[in-house]
Amino acid sequence: MSGRCRGPSRHGRRLAALLLGALLLLSLLLSAAFVLAEQHHHCTGEHCEICAAITHTVAFLKAEASVSLPPVFALVAILALALSGVVPVLPDVAARSPVSLRVKLSD
C-alpha cells in the first residue's frame, strides 16, 4: 500500500458544488421572503430588533447579489454563444490521448 490519500471523486465534487449552490439559492430566497414578510411589521421604535434584522438581511442580499450575479451573467452569455455556434466548443483533449488511440510509444 502506498499510503497516498486520494481526493474527492469527480462525482463527489459535483455533488458538493450542487449542494453549495442550492444552499446559497435557498439562503437568498429565504432572506428575501423574510424581508417581504416583515416589511410592514409593528415597529417598536429606535431599537427595533426586526428593523435591525431587516437592515442586516438587505445588506446580505446586496452583498450576495453584487458577488454572484456578474459571474452568472457571464456564464449565461458564454453558454448562449456556445449553443448558438458563434464560439466553437473545444474538443475533449483527453479522449484523443496516445493511450486512448492505442499508440505504442516504445522505441
C-alpha positions in Angstrom: 0.0 0.0 0.0 1.4 3.3 -1.0 -0.3 5.4 1.7 -1.5 8.1 -0.7 -4.6 9.9 0.2 -6.9 10.4 -2.8 -9.1 13.5 -3.1 -12.8 13.5 -3.6 -14.0 11.9 -6.8 -15.4 14.0 -9.7 -18.9 12.9 -8.8 -18.4 14.0 -5.2 -17.1 17.4 -6.2 -20.1 17.9 -8.5 -22.5 16.9 -5.8 -20.8 19.2 -3.3 -20.9 22.1 -5.8 -24.6 21.5 -6.5 -25.4 21.3 -2.7 -23.5 24.5 -2.1 -25.3 26.2 -4.9 -28.6 25.0 -3.7 -27.8 26.3 -0.2 -26.8 29.7 -1.5 -30.0 29.9 -3.5 -32.1 28.8 -0.5 -30.5 31.4 1.7 -31.2 34.1 -0.8 -34.8 33.1 -1.3 -35.5 32.8 2.4 -33.8 36.1 3.1 -36.0 37.8 0.5 -39.1 36.1 1.9 -38.2 37.3 5.5 -37.8 40.9 4.3 -41.1 40.8 2.4 -42.9 39.2 5.3 -41.7 41.7 7.9 -41.9 44.7 5.7 -45.0 46.2 7.4 -44.3 45.0 11.0 -45.3 46.9 14.1 -42.1 48.9 14.8 -41.3 49.4 18.5 -39.1 52.4 17.9 -35.5 53.3 17.7 -34.1 49.9 18.9 -36.5 47.7 17.0 -34.9 44.2 16.6 -37.0 43.5 13.5 -35.8 46.7 11.7 -32.2 45.8 12.6 -32.7 42.2 11.2 -34.3 43.6 8.0 -31.4 46.0 7.6 -28.9 43.2 8.1 -30.7 41.0 5.7 -30.9 43.6 3.0 -27.2 44.3 3.3 -26.6 40.5 3.0 -28.8 40.4 -0.2 -26.9 43.3 -1.7 -23.5 41.8 -1.0 -24.6 38.4 -2.4 -26.1 39.9 -5.5 -23.0 42.0 -6.2 -20.7 39.0 -5.9 -22.8 36.3 -7.5 -24.7 38.0 -10.3 -21.9 39.1 -12.6 -20.3 35.6 -12.9 -23.8 34.2 -13.5 -24.5 36.6 -16.3 -21.1 35.9 -17.9 -21.7 32.2 -17.7 -25.1 32.5 -19.3 -23.6 34.7 -22.1 -20.9 32.1 -22.7 -23.4 29.3 -22.8 -25.7 31.2 -25.1 -22.8 31.9 -27.5 -21.6 28.2 -27.4 -25.1 26.9 -28.1 -25.6 29.4 -31.0 -22.4 28.2 -32.6 -20.6 31.5 -32.5 -18.0 30.2 -30.1 -16.8 26.7 -31.1 -16.9 24.1 -28.4 -13.4 22.8 -27.6 -13.0 19.1 -28.3 -12.3 16.7 -25.5 -8.5 16.5 -25.5 -8.4 13.6 -23.0 -10.5 11.5 -25.4 -7.7 11.7 -28.0 -4.7 10.8 -26.0 -2.0 8.5 -27.3 -3.2 5.9 -24.8 -6.8 6.1 -26.0 -5.6 5.9 -29.6 -3.5 2.8 -28.7 -0.3 4.3 -29.9 2.8 2.3 -28.9 5.5 4.7 -27.7 8.3 2.2 -27.1 11.4 3.0 -29.2 
